[in-house]
Amino acid sequence: MLRIAVVGSGPSGVYTAQSLVEQSAAGEVHVDVLDRLPCPYGLVRYGVAPDHEKIKSLQNNLRTVLEDSRIRFLGHVEVGPGGVPPELLLRLYHAVVYCVGAKSDRHLGIPGEDLPGSFSATEFVSWYSAHPDSDPGAFVLGARSAVVIGAGNVAVDVARMLARGADELRPTDVPQSALGALAVSRVREVHMAARRGPSQARFTTKELRELGALPGADVTVDASELARDPEFVDPSALPGAVRRNVEVLRGWVGSGQRPGVRHLHLRFYLRPVELLERDGRVGAVRFERTAPDGSGGVLGTGTYEDIEAQLVLRAVGYRGVPPQGLPFDPATGTVPHAAGRVLREGTTSPGEYVAGWIKRGPTGVIGTNRPCAKETVASLLQDAPRLAERPVAAEPLDALRELGLRPVTWQGWLAIERAEAELGESLGRRSVKIPDWDGLLTAALGRG
């Protein structure tokens, strides 16, 4: 029997585990899915906005996989610094598949980016998703105006969360601390700014339309900015998805602003060049007006505009970080590989594999992880006869415990779920996420 460790329990990790057991004969493979968090599901739990319940319901599909008798969830197991060294994992398992995602966010690289009040969208998402590494009090939201830099779905998510009222979020699993902060938020103006035009924006039409359906917010677009984009003026040659975005934006041209509601301003052809300081924190964003260069990019025009903002969230992409003990290509933010097999100085490293964002970069949607995982698993199973010759631990869980680790098993995770349901009931809400390490581990290890 092959014993395989999958590091990461997000979609790429779970789909890898699923492919391993589905493509193997009964009893030939046993998979331990390791995660440094005591909770499974990765970005489905800690990256999907709480008001996107349909996407969050994907957890039910991932749950079915993790409940397979050939698959075991072991949370609260750090692989890397301060945890289990990768070389030890290779002594415990015949093979290790790293599905660790892209943990870092991209920076703007402009003056003032580190001012108080300037954050990555990742930090904001972690806060309202109750990630235990996030500070529950990080976002007091005393700002009057916020700027979101980016034109993808993450930018749309954070802009929508800033524009939603607390009553709209109360039925979700948003943590109580975030709900309370959003309830007293003074943010009334939200600007979402993109350096290119509407035909190059990466948000999906479904996400875009949601902005126009917010009961407590109005959406405005600048007709002159839209008109700068030749493909917006004549969208006939655009792909269907982009053309639908254009149609939605057209419908917002000339829309009014109701008094007493939040205002969402979608801006285009603005490139951030500096965050301006006011009273020791960010007070405005200076943008340079850009123009199409005729090749899909933009050129600076030398014209500038300052937009007031006491809160700035950059949503300009994710980036992989070097996993300890593995080779890493800083140019792509990925681990070098051949069809999922880790390459060390151009040579396949026996027993080491990658899948997901650390393999291909932060691209695609959740479903993109399925074919990515299948490719890696196909490589691993081709190598299986050679891998099976390696001696490994009879029971890796015992070895992990001998290191002083206290892994959270599936029963511990179920205990966390029960505790979150009880917390929600005590607050007069549905299940509410526990936002801190102590609370999660007390629930998991104290009850499960």
C-alpha positions in Angstrom: 0.0 0.0 0.0 1.2 3.5 -0.9 1.1 6.1 1.9 0.9 9.6 0.4 0.8 13.0 2.1 -1.0 15.8 0.4 0.0 19.2 1.9 -2.9 21.6 1.8 -6.7 20.9 2.1 -8.0 23.5 -0.3 -9.6 22.4 -3.6 -6.3 21.5 -5.2 -5.4 19.3 -2.3 -8.8 17.6 -2.0 -9.0 17.0 -5.7 -5.5 15.5 -5.6 -6.6 13.1 -2.8 -9.8 12.3 -4.7 -7.9 11.5 -7.9 -5.4 9.3 -6.0 -8.1 7.1 -4.5 -10.2 7.1 -7.7 -7.4 6.1 -10.0 -6.1 3.3 -7.7 -7.4 -0.1 -6.9 -9.1 -0.6 -3.5 -6.6 -0.7 -0.7 -3.6 0.3 -2.8 -3.4 4.0 -1.6 -4.0 5.7 1.7 -3.8 9.5 1.7 -3.2 11.9 4.6 -4.3 15.4 3.8 -2.2 17.8 6.0 -3.0 21.4 6.7 -1.5 23.9 9.1 -4.9 25.2 10.0 -7.3 23.0 12.1 -10.0 23.5 9.5 -10.1 22.1 6.0 -11.2 23.6 2.6 -8.6 26.3 2.2 -9.8 29.4 0.3 -13.3 27.9 0.0 -13.6 28.6 3.8 -11.2 31.5 4.1 -11.4 33.2 0.7 -14.9 33.1 -0.6 -17.0 36.0 0.5 -19.6 35.1 3.2 -22.5 36.3 1.0 -21.5 33.9 -1.8 -23.3 30.9 -0.3 -23.6 29.0 -3.5 -19.8 28.9 -4.0 -19.3 28.2 -0.3 -21.6 25.2 -0.6 -18.7 23.6 -2.5 -17.5 22.6 0.9 -20.2 19.9 0.8 -18.4 18.3 -2.2 -15.0 18.6 -0.5 -16.5 17.1 2.6 -17.6 14.0 0.8 -14.0 13.4 -0.5 -12.5 13.9 3.0 -14.9 11.4 4.5 -13.6 8.6 2.3 -12.2 5.9 4.4 -8.9 5.9 2.4 -8.4 9.6 3.1 -7.5 11.1 6.5 -7.6 14.8 7.4 -4.8 16.0 9.8 -5.1 19.6 10.6 -2.9 21.8 12.8 0.2 20.2 11.1 2.7 22.8 9.9 5.0 21.7 7.2 8.1 23.9 7.0 9.6 26.4 9.6 8.7 25.4 13.1 6.9 22.3 12.0 7.6 19.1 10.0 10.6 19.4 7.8 9.9 18.3 4.2 12.7 15.8 4.4 11.0 14.1 7.3 7.8 13.8 5.4 9.6 11.8 2.8 10.7 9.4 5.4 7.1 9.0 6.7 5.3 8.7 3.3 6.1 7.2 -0.1 5.3 10.4 -1.8 4.3 14.0 -0.9 2.2 16.3 -3.0 2.4 20.0 -2.2 -0.8 21.9 -2.8 0.1 25.0 -0.8 -1.4 27.7 -3.1 0.0 31.2 -3.4 0.2 32.6 0.1 1.5 36.1 -0.6 -0.1 39.1 -2.4 1.4 41.3 -5.0 2.5 44.8 -4.1 2.1 48.1 -6.0 5.7 49.2 -5.4 4.7 52.9 -5.0 5.5 55.5 -2.3 3.2 55.4 0.7 2.1 51.8 0.2 3.0 51.0 3.8 1.1 53.8 5.4 -1.5 52.9 8.1 -4.8 52.4 6.4 -3.2 50.7 3.4 -3.8 46.9 3.2 -3.8 44.1 0.8 -7.3 42.8 -0.2 -6.0 39.4 1.1 -5.8 40.9 4.6 -9.3 42.3 4.4 -10.7 39.0 3.0 -9.0 37.1 5.9 -10.5 39.5 8.4 -14.1 39.1 7.2 -13.6 35.3 6.7 -12.4 34.8 10.3 -8.9 33.5 9.3 -7.2 32.8 12.6 -4.0 34.6 11.5 -6.0 37.8 11.1 -6.4 40.4 13.8 -10.2 40.6 14.6 -9.8 44.3 15.4 -7.7 45.2 12.3 -10.5 47.0 10.4 -12.3 49.5 12.5 -13.6 51.1 9.3 -13.7 54.7 10.5 -12.9 55.8 7.0 -15.3 57.9 5.0 -13.9 56.9 1.6 -12.2 53.7 0.4 -10.2 52.9 -2.7 -10.0 49.4 -4.1 -7.2 49.0 -6.6 -7.8 46.2 -9.1 -10.4 45.0 -11.6 -10.8 41.3 -10.8 -13.3 39.3 -8.8 -11.4 39.9 -5.5 -11.6 43.6 -6.0 -15.3 43.3 -6.7 -15.7 41.1 -3.5 -14.1 43.6 -1.2 -15.9 46.5 -2.7 -19.2 44.7 -2.3 -18.5 43.8 1.3 -17.7 47.5 2.1 -21.0 48.5 0.5 -23.2 45.9 2.2 -25.1 46.7 5.3 -24.7 44.7 8.4 -28.3 43.4 8.2 -27.5 41.9 4.9 -24.6 40.0 6.3 -26.1 38.9 9.6 -27.5 35.6 8.1 -24.0 34.6 6.9 -21.2 33.1 8.9 -19.2 36.3 9.0 -17.5 36.6 12.4 -19.2 38.7 15.0 -16.2 41.1 15.3 -16.3 41.9 11.6 -20.1 42.2 11.6 -19.9 44.7 14.4 -17.3 46.7 12.7 -19.2 46.7 9.4 -22.4 47.8 11.3 -20.7 51.0 12.5 -18.7 51.6 9.3 -18.6 55.2 8.1 -17.5 54.3 4.6 -19.9 56.0 2.2 -17.8 56.2 -1.0 -16.0 53.2 -2.5 -13.9 53.7 -5.6 -12.7 50.6 -7.6 -9.9 51.7 -9.9 -8.3 49.9 -12.8 -5.3 50.9 -14.8 -6.7 49.6 -18.0 -10.1 49.8 -19.7 -13.4 47.9 -19.1 -12.7 45.4 -21.9 -9.5 44.2 -20.1 -11.1 43.9 -16.7 -11.0 40.4 -15.2 -14.2 40.3 -13.1 -17.0 38.0 -14.2 -20.3 39.2 -15.3 -22.1 37.5 -12.3 -19.8 39.3 -9.8 -20.2 42.6 -11.6 -24.0 42.4 -11.7 -24.1 41.8 -8.0 -22.8 45.3 -7.4 -25.9 46.7 -9.1 -28.2 44.6 -6.9 -27.0 45.9 -3.6 -30.0 47.4 -1.8 -28.0 50.0 0.1 -25.7 51.2 -2.7 -25.7 52.8 -6.1 -23.1 52.2 -8.8 -21.8 54.9 -11.0 -19.4 54.8 -14.0 -17.8 57.6 -15.9 -18.9 57.6 -19.5 -15.8 59.4 -20.7 -13.6 56.8 -19.2 -15.6 54.0 -20.8 -15.3 55.8 -24.2 -11.5 55.7 -24.0 -11.7 52.0 -24.6 -12.1 51.3 -28.4 -13.5 47.8 -27.7 -16.0 49.3 -25.4 -17.2 51.6 -28.1 -17.5 48.7 -30.5 -17.7 45.4 -28.5 -18.7 43.2 -31.5 -15.3 41.5 -31.6 -15.1 40.8 -27.9 -15.5 37.3 -26.4 -19.0 36.8 -25.1 -18.1 37.0 -21.4 -16.4 40.4 -21.9 -19.2 41.7 -24.1 -21.7 40.9 -21.3 -19.5 42.9 -18.9 -19.7 45.8 -21.3 -23.4 45.6 -21.5 -23.7 45.7 -17.7 -21.4 48.8 -17.6 -23.4 50.5 -20.3 -26.5 50.1 -18.2 -24.9 52.1 -15.4 -24.0 55.1 -17.5 -25.9 58.1 -16.3 -27.3 56.4 -13.2 -28.2 58.7 -10.4 -27.0 58.7 -6.8 -29.6 58.3 -4.2 -29.1 60.2 -1.0 -28.4 58.3 2.2 -26.8 55.2 0.5 -23.3 54.2 -0.3 -21.8 55.0 -3.6 -19.7 52.6 -5.7 -17.6 54.3 -8.3 -16.1 52.1 -11.0 -13.1 53.9 -12.5 -10.9 53.0 -15.5 -7.6 54.1 -17.0 -6.2 55.1 -13.6 -2.7 53.9 -12.5 -1.8 54.4 -8.8 1.5 56.2 -8.4 1.5 57.3 -4.7 -0.5 57.0 -1.5 -0.6 60.4 0.1 -0.3 60.8 3.9 -2.7 62.8 6.0 -2.3 63.0 9.8 0.1 60.0 9.9 -2.0 57.7 7.7 -3.2 57.3 4.2 -5.5 60.2 3.1 -5.7 59.9 -0.6 -4.4 58.0 -3.7 -2.7 59.8 -6.5 -3.5 58.3 -9.9 -2.0 58.9 -13.3 -4.5 59.0 -16.1 -3.6 56.3 -18.7 -4.6 55.7 -22.3 -4.7 52.6 -24.5 -1.4 51.9 -26.3 -3.1 50.0 -29.1 -1.6 46.7 -28.1 -3.7 45.9 -25.0 -1.6 47.9 -22.6 -1.6 51.5 -21.4 0.6 54.5 -21.5 0.9 57.3 -18.9 -0.5 60.6 -20.0 1.2 62.9 -17.4 -2.2 63.9 -16.0 -2.9 63.1 -12.4 -6.0 62.9 -10.1 -6.1 62.5 -6.3 -9.0 60.4 -4.8 -9.7 60.8 -1.1 -9.3 57.6 0.8 -8.7 56.7 4.4 -8.7 53.0 3.5 -6.9 51.5 0.5 -7.1 47.9 -0.5 -4.9 46.6 -3.2 -6.3 43.6 -5.2 -3.7 43.1 -7.8 -3.0 39.4 -7.6 -1.5 36.6 -5.5 2.0 35.3 -5.5 3.6 32.0 -4.4 6.2 31.9 -1.6 9.1 29.5 -1.5 8.1 26.3 0.4 10.9 25.3 2.8 13.1 22.6 1.3 11.7 22.8 -2.2 13.2 24.5 -5.3 11.5 27.8 -6.3 11.3 30.0 -9.4 11.0 33.6 -8.1 10.1 34.8 -11.6 6.9 32.7 -11.8 6.3 32.2 -8.0 6.1 28.4 -8.6 8.0 25.2 -7.9 9.7 23.9 -11.0 8.1 20.7 -12.2 7.5 18.3 -15.1 3.8 17.3 -15.2 3.7 17.8 -11.5 7.0 16.0 -10.6 9.3 18.4 -8.7 12.5 19.2 -10.5 15.7 19.9 -8.6 18.3 21.4 -11.0 16.4 20.0 -13.9 16.2 16.5 -12.5 13.0 14.8 -11.1 13.1 14.6 -7.3 11.8 11.1 -6.3 8.6 11.2 -4.3 8.0 15.0 -4.5 5.1 16.5 -6.5 3.1 19.7 -6.8 -0.5 20.7 -7.8 -2.5 23.8 -7.7 -1.3 27.4 -7.6 2.2 26.5 -6.4 2.5 24.4 -9.6 0.9 26.6 -12.2 0.6 30.1 -10.6 -2.5 31.8 -9.3 -4.6 31.3 -12.4 -8.0 29.8 -13.2 -11.1 29.2 -11.1 -11.8 26.5 -8.5 -12.6 23.9 -11.1 -9.2 24.4 -12.9 -7.7 22.5 -10.0 -9.3 19.2 -11.1 -7.3 18.7 -14.4 -4.3 20.1 -12.7 -4.6 17.5 -9.9 -5.3 14.7 -12.3 -2.1 15.4 -14.3 0.0 15.3 -11.1 -1.7 12.1 -9.9 -1.1 10.4 -13.2 2.6 11.2 -12.9 2.7 9.9 -9.3 0.9 6.6 -10.2 3.3 6.1 -13.1 6.1 6.3 -10.5 4.3 4.1 -8.0 6.3 0.9 -8.5 9.5 2.7 -7.7 8.0 4.7 -4.9 6.6 1.6 -3.2 10.2 0.3 -2.7 11.0 3.1 -0.3 10.7 2.2 3.5 8.2 4.5 5.3 6.7 4.8 8.8 4.0 2.2 9.7 1.8 5.0 11.1 2.8 8.5 10.2 0.3 10.0 12.8 2.3 8.4 15.6 5.5 9.9 14.3 3.9 13.3 14.1 2.7 13.1 17.7 6.2 12.0 18.8 7.4 15.4 17.4 5.1 17.1 19.9 2.4 17.9 17.4 -1.3 17.7 18.2 -3.0 17.0 14.9 -6.7 17.8 14.5 -8.4 14.8 13.1 -11.7 14.8 11.2 -13.5 14.3 14.5 -11.8 17.5 15.8 -13.0 19.4 12.8 -16.6 18.2 13.3 -16.2 19.5 16.9 -15.3 22.9 15.5 -18.4 22.8 13.3 -20.6 22.1 16.3 -18.9 24.9 18.3 -19.6 27.3 15.5 -23.2 26.3 15.3 -23.5 26.8 19.1 -21.8 30.2 18.8 -24.3 31.3 16.1 -27.2 30.1 18.2 -26.1 32.0 21.2 -25.9 35.2 19.0 -29.3 34.6 17.4 -27.6 33.8 14.1 -26.8 30.9 12.0 -23.4 29.2 12.3 -20.7 31.8 13.0 -17.0 31.2 12.4 -14.6 31.1 15.4 -12.0 33.7 14.4 -9.0 32.8 16.6 -6.5 30.0 17.1 -7.3 29.4 20.8 -11.0 29.1 20.1 -10.6 26.7 17.2 -8.1 24.5 19.0 -10.1 24.4 22.2 -13.1 23.3 20.2 -11.1 20.7 18.2 -8.8 19.2 20.8 -10.9 19.9 23.9 -13.9 18.1 22.5 -12.7 16.0 19.7 
